[in-house]
Amino acid sequence: MTLTGRTRRYALALIFACTAARAQDVILVVNKSVSISAINSAEVRDLFTGVRSRFSDGSRAVPVILKGGPAHEVFLRNYVGDNPDEFRVRWRKAVFTGQGSMLKELNSESALQDYIAATPGAIGYVSRVTAGDSVKVLTVRKGSR
């Protein structure tokens, strides 16, 4: 069976559309010791902007981020409302004024997952979680508290 030019273009467009749609999603993951299984988007923003340092159950949260890349940009846009430069400026200002410490930044999603697995209270994001990972996936509810 051979593909005609039109069918081939359609197939490529479909593959591109599926890939682009998948790139728009990130998965929030936490250390398995975290007792919550769901979080709302306002709480995520508050944790990653330094407004709060605890999960809704009162346990300590340790947010970690990627140094860059598509998953980092999607996370910032969808959950924090910043682009990477705005986010960096926000944290530098907090550090300079003594109101916070820079978040732990990791170079890869696998390093981020390893750190989260080893750090009680850690929370971060990845583009995908593979079977057998030692992190827990959080359900994110849209909206505020």
ABEGO torsion letter per residue (X at the ends): XBBBAAAAAAAAAAAAAAAAAAAABBBBBBBAABABABBBAAAAAAAAAGABABBAAGBBBBBBBBAEEAAAAAAAAAAAGBBAAAAAAAAAAAAAAGABBBBBBBABAAAAAAAAAABBGBBBBBABBBBGBABBBBBBBBEBX
